[in-house]
Amino acid sequence: MITLITIRDKLDTLFAVVEKYLKLETRFKIQFLMKFVSPIINTLIPFFMFGVIFSINSNYAIGSWTSTNYILFSLIAFIIHFSRDILKSYNLEFQREKFWKTLPATLIAPVSPYFWLLSILITQFFLVLIPITFIIIIIYILFPIEIWIFLLFLGIYILILIIFSGFGLIIATFSISSENISKLFLTIWTITFWLSCVSFPLEIFPELIQFIIKLNPFYYFFDLLRIIWWVGIDSTEALIYITPTHIIITLCFAISMPIIGVYLFNRIYKKFGIKGY
């Protein structure tokens, strides 16, 4: 029977594990701070590039990117870049536990494996919470929108985090039994991310590359996140760029990725067991 005391004990356990991982992640301060350098560089370069383009001709448009919304889209790209390491969090943690030969002990500890998986996700979210909150405040000051649009934006963002965590769990699960497959998935993720138009408009690429990008589900996740905020500013123009494909793909992956990740985690662990180095 679930009681308030039971719930409190479970929450205490969850946050105790989160505290442990937060201390592990931040024990090397410089290394931790360097994690934020790459997202900043990867976003500032296209930001300044489009700033020059649109300053030359303010009426110029590249697909949905215009002189009035490229700052908004670039700031949202900041959020995505800061959040992308959440996808790698499970793999890094599994690899660390495997290297220390503590993974079996972790999984047979008197803590639900699902609590352990959830604690890793919460830890990574806490690590990026401050910069992401700061960026969202800046966006809201520069581009104020109605509260229901803002909540919808946060909802889409949470779905993207769920997709990241599900895909990350799949990668990490294979790292338990076959690191070659895990590395293959990481390579696929890297290529997929950079072919998602996270910092660039689709129309800047040749038609062949555009066709390939449109096969990439991450393109629809990130494009939907941008457009949702834009709807609060200019709904007439923004709604032109939202398609049923954006919504269907985002919802389907948000539901399927965590389920597949948990299923593979259970199956591969039971079938192959845990092997240390």
N, C-alpha and C positions, 0 to 999 in steps of 0.2 A: 504494500500500500504506500502510495506516494504522499508524503506529508511535507509541511513547511520546513521541518527540520532536515528531512532528506534532501529537499531541493537546495537548502542552504549549504548542506555538506557537499553536495555535488558542485555547486558554484564555487565554494571555497577551494575544492580540489582543482577545478578548472583554472581558476585564477592563480593558484599556486604554481601550476605547470606553466602558465603564461608568464608569470614573474621569472621563473627559471630561464625560459627561452629569451626573454627580454634582456636579462643580465648577460647571457651568452652572446647575444647579437651585438651588444653595445660595449663589450669588455675591451675591445680595441677601438678607441675613439676615432683615430684618423681613418682607419679602414672603414668604419661605419659611415663617417662623413663623406668618404670618397664615393659611396654608393649613390650620392645625390648629384655628383658632378656630371656623369654621363647623361642623365635625363635632361639636365639644364642645357648642355652643349647641343644635344640632338634636337632640342626644340628651338633654341635661340637662332641657330643657323637659318632654318627656313623662315623664322619670324622676321629676321632682318632682310632676307631676300625678298619676301613678299612686300615688306615695307617699302623697299626701293621700287619694286614694280608698280605698286598702287600709288606711290607718290608721284611717279611720272605721269600716270593717267588714272585719275580717280574714278573714271567711268568704266575702266577695264574690268572684266570679270573672267575668272577661270572656273567654269562650271558654277558651283554654288559659292565659291570664294569670291568675295568682292572687297572693295576698300572699306566697307562698313562692318564686315564681319570677320575679316581675317585675323584681327587681334583676338576676338572671341574664340575662334577655332584653334588658334595657336595656344591660348591659355588652357583650353580643354585638352590639347595634345600634351601639355605639361602634366595634367592629372593622369593621363593614360601612361605616360612614360614613368612617372613615379610609382604607378601601381603594377607595372609589368613584372617586377621581381616577386610579387606574390605567387606567380605561376611557378617560379623556381624554388619557392620556399620548402615545399615538401621534399623535393629531390635533394636539396642541400642538407636538410635535417636528416633524411634517411641515410645519406652518404656519411654524415658526421657520426651518427649512431653506429653505422656499420663499421666505420674506421675504428671507433673506440671499442668495438665488439660489445656494445651495450644494447643493440637493437632487440635481441631476444628478450633480455631482461625488461626492457621498456614495454614490450608487447604483452608480457605475462605478469606485469605489475598489477596491483589491485586498483587499477584505473582503467576505465573503459577505453579501448583503442579509439573509439570515436571521439572521446574527450581529448585524447592525445592529438588526433588529426585536427579537431576544432581549435585546440590551443595554438597549434602552429599557424593556422590562418589568422586567428585573433592577434597573435604576436606580430605578424607581418603587417597587419592593418594598423596596429598601434604605432609601428615604426614610421609609417608614412602619413599618419593622421595629421600631424602638425603642418607639414608643407602643403598637403592637399587642402586642409581647412583654410590655410592662408591664401592659396590660389583661388579657392571658391569664393572667399570674401572679396577678393579683388575683382573677380568676374562679376559678382553681384553688384558691386559699387559701380563698375563701368557699364554693365548691361543689366539693369534691374528688370525683373520679371515677376509675374504673379506667383503667389505662393504655391498654387497647385501645379504650375509648370515646373517650379523648382523641386517640388516633391517627386514629380514624375521623372525629372532629370536624375535625382538621387536614386530612384527606383531602378532606372536603367543602369546606372553606375554599379549598383549592388549586384544586378544580374551579371554584369561583366566580371565583377570580382568572383562570383560563383563559378562562372565559366573558366576563369583563370585557375581557380583552386581545383576544379574538377580535372582539367587538362593536366595541371601540375601533379595531381595525385596519380594520374595514369603514368606519367613519366617516372615519378618516384617509385611506383610499384615495380616497374620493370628494372629499376636500378637494384632492387633487392636480389633478383635472380639472374638478370642478364643486362649488364651495363652497356653492352654494344647496342641493344635495342633502345635503351634509355638515351644514349647519346644520339642515336638516329632521330628519336622524337624531339630532342632538344634542338637538333639541326633544323628539323621541319618547323619547329616553333619559331626559330630565329628568322628563317626565310619567310614564313607566314606573317610574322609581325611586321617586317620591313616591306612586305607587299600588301599592306593593309591601308595605305594612304593615311596613316595616323597623323602625319605632319604636312601632307601635301594633298592638293586636289587631284581627283582621278584624272581629270582632263589634261593634266600636264604631261601625261605619258602617251606614247604611241598607241595606236588602236590595239595592236597585238597584246601589249602589256596591260591595257585596260581590260581586255577580255580575260586575261589570267587573273587580274585583281578581282574581277567580279565573281570568280569562282572561289574566292577566299572568304570564308564566313566572318573572319575578324574585320574585314572591311565594313560589313553591314553593322556590326556591333558599334564600332567607333563612329561611323557616319551617323547612325541613329542618335548617339549621345550628343553629337554636335548639333544636329538639326533640332532636337527637342528643345534645347535652350534658345535656339534661333526662332522657334515657333513663338516664344514669349515676346520676341521683339518685332518680328514681321511674319505673322502667321500666313498671310497670303502668299508670300514668296517662298517661305520655308516648306510649307506643306506640299509644294510641287515635287520636292525631292524625297519625300517619304513614300515608300512603296510597301505593299503587303509583305514583300520579301524581307525587308528590314525587320519587321515585327516577328514574322514567323520563324526566321532563322535564329534570332536572338532568344526567343522563348524556348524553342526546341533545344538549343544547345545549353541554355541555363538549366533545363530539366534533365537532359540526358547526360551531360558531362559528369556531374557529381555521382549519378547513379552508376555509370560505367566505371568511374574511378573507384568507388567503394566496392563494387562487385569484383573488379580485378584484384584489388587489394586483398579481399577475403580469399579469393580463389588461388591466387599465386602464392600467398603466404602458406596456405594449407597444403598446396601441391608440392611446392619446391622447398619450403622451409626458409630459414634465414641462414645465410653464410657470411662469415666474417672474412677479413683479409688474412 
